[in-house]
Structure formats: C-alpha cells, structure tokens
Amino acid sequence: MRIETFEMERMQSTYENQVAFNLSESGVRPLSPRELLGGDAAAADGLLDQPLVYTQSNGTPELRAAVAALYPGAGPDHVEVTNGGSEANYVAVWRLVEPGDEVVMLVPNYMQTWGLARGFGATVREWRLVEDRASGRWRADLEALDALVGPRTKLVVVCTPNNPTGARLTAAELDALPVLARGAALRFLLTRSYDWFNTDGEALVKRKDPNEYLRKLRFHRRVKSYRDYGLEELRH
Ligand SMILES: Cc1ncc(COP(=O)(O)O)c(C=O)c1O
C-alpha cells in the first residue's frame, strides 16, 4: 500500500516541539491529570495504584458502559475503545474501504481518512462546507452531498464539530445524513449487482457477490438493539 505524506502531521512532527510559538495547534489548553481529577484525592490514588499491565483491548466493560451512557439506545457492546481518534479512523477505513470504492469527505477536515481511503484504493470526492457570511456560520450543503453520493459511495466522512473551522452541523443537517446514506447503500448494491453480471474481462479488482452485501444490509436494518447480535446469550 502506498501511503501519501500527511502534510499537516509531517509539518507538526517536524516543527511543533521546536518552536517558541506554535500557531498551528488545534487543541485547547491541555489539562494535567491533577486538574482533570479536580483535587479528588481518592481518584488520584486510584490512578497511581493502577497496575501497568495490558488492559482489555476493546476497552473495559466499565469504560464501555460509561461511553455507551452518552448515546441513547447504545449498550457497552456497541462501543470499541481505541487509542485516540486516529486509531478509530484507521480501523473504520481499513474495514470498510476496498479498491474501486468512493469515499465522500467533508472538507476542510483532518486529512487522515483522505489519505487512508486513497491508500486503500478508493477515490475521494470532496464535499465542501459553505462559508455562509450572511448567517455567520459554515453550513453543510446537502444538495451538493446528494450529488456527490454515487453508486460506488462506500463511506461518507463527516467531522462535527469540524476541524479546523469549529462548525457544528445542525440537527436538521445531521438528520438528513442517514436518509442520503440509505440511498447510497441501495445504489452501492445495484453497482455490485451490475458488476457481478457484467464483469469486465480486464478488471483488476475481484468481483464481490452482491447477495453477501444484501444479507448484511437486511440484517443491519432489522437490528434494534445489541441483543439482535446475539450478545446477550454470549454473556451467560
Ligand atoms: C477528525 C479527527 N480525527 C482524528 C484526530 C486525531 O485524533 P487523536 O489525536 O485522538 O488520535 C483529529 C485531530 O485533530 C481529528 O480532527
């Protein structure tokens, strides 16, 4: 796999810790563990007494339950804990994107998934935030998204609050995404079916059985809770 240089991270890793003033930092003032624990002595002792061993690789049940509590309808089995957002981005793109797929990406953005998607053989189509001076905010152009999402779209990458503009998609903008994505899933299935029945003799990419995707799509559309994945039984 050929990986393009991630220019922003390259610039940061080269200069970030060498300069007196870093104007490229996107984070807020970092907290120390002491500030984070807010003077709670028992919590500080708990932290210092943690044995430094391998933890559960997908996150401890307690941590996953705490994360799941932030998302209505989610349970601990919906949560996978990773070492930061960049590992989560990597795992998601690695799992989902195959050569010949298209990825629609909201830009400007943190360009990690842009480079990964291209590295895994996809074409990235940029969905530009619109700087709406009249309303004083960056807004999502849903008509543009609808035009960009095509029969080969496998993934739509959205970053909200957005890096680097700080723009938040509104509830109405977010609600429109699954509707557009459902259309994309259908168009994706149709493309797979077309390729299955009309395989180009010169094709470098192996054709994929559309029934496999259809079975998964049907199953996931029926899922109402983690119990539908059989995870309840696994616990006993
Ligand atoms: C969208 C996005 N994903 C991932 C990252 C990197 O996340 P982490 O430092 O948690 O790996 C950033 C960093 O700014 C980001 O903006």
Ligand as a Chemical Component Dictionary entry (heavy atoms), coordinates in Angstrom:
data_LIG
# 
_chem_comp.id                   LIG 
_chem_comp.type                 NON-POLYMER 
_chem_comp.pdbx_formal_charge   0 
_chem_comp.three_letter_code    LIG 
# 
loop_
_chem_comp_atom.comp_id 
_chem_comp_atom.atom_id 
_chem_comp_atom.alt_atom_id 
_chem_comp_atom.type_symbol 
_chem_comp_atom.charge 
_chem_comp_atom.model_Cartn_x 
_chem_comp_atom.model_Cartn_y 
_chem_comp_atom.model_Cartn_z 
_chem_comp_atom.pdbx_ordinal 
LIG C1 C1 C 0 -11.301 14.327 12.795 1  
LIG C2 C2 C 0 -10.093 13.948 13.594 2  
LIG N1 N1 N 0 -9.829  12.648 13.794 3  
LIG C3 C3 C 0 -8.743  12.272 14.497 4  
LIG C4 C4 C 0 -7.865  13.201 15.032 5  
LIG C5 C5 C 0 -6.678  12.700 15.815 6  
LIG O1 O1 O 0 -7.188  12.194 16.975 7  
LIG P1 P1 P 0 -6.258  11.556 18.106 8  
LIG O2 O2 O 0 -5.237  12.554 18.462 9  
LIG O3 O3 O 0 -7.263  11.320 19.224 10 
LIG O4 O4 O 0 -5.713  10.278 17.574 11 
LIG C6 C6 C 0 -8.099  14.556 14.857 12 
LIG C7 C7 C 0 -7.146  15.542 15.423 13 
LIG O5 O5 O 0 -7.319  16.705 15.402 14 
LIG C8 C8 C 0 -9.250  14.942 14.133 15 
LIG O6 O6 O 0 -9.523  16.227 13.919 16 
# 
loop_
_chem_comp_bond.comp_id 
_chem_comp_bond.atom_id_1 
_chem_comp_bond.atom_id_2 
_chem_comp_bond.value_order 
_chem_comp_bond.pdbx_ordinal 
LIG C1 C2 SING 1  
LIG C2 N1 SING 2  
LIG C2 C8 DOUB 3  
LIG N1 C3 DOUB 4  
LIG C3 C4 SING 5  
LIG C4 C5 SING 6  
LIG C4 C6 DOUB 7  
LIG C5 O1 SING 8  
LIG O1 P1 SING 9  
LIG P1 O2 DOUB 10 
LIG P1 O3 SING 11 
LIG P1 O4 SING 12 
LIG C6 C7 SING 13 
LIG C6 C8 SING 14 
LIG C7 O5 DOUB 15 
LIG C8 O6 SING 16 
# 
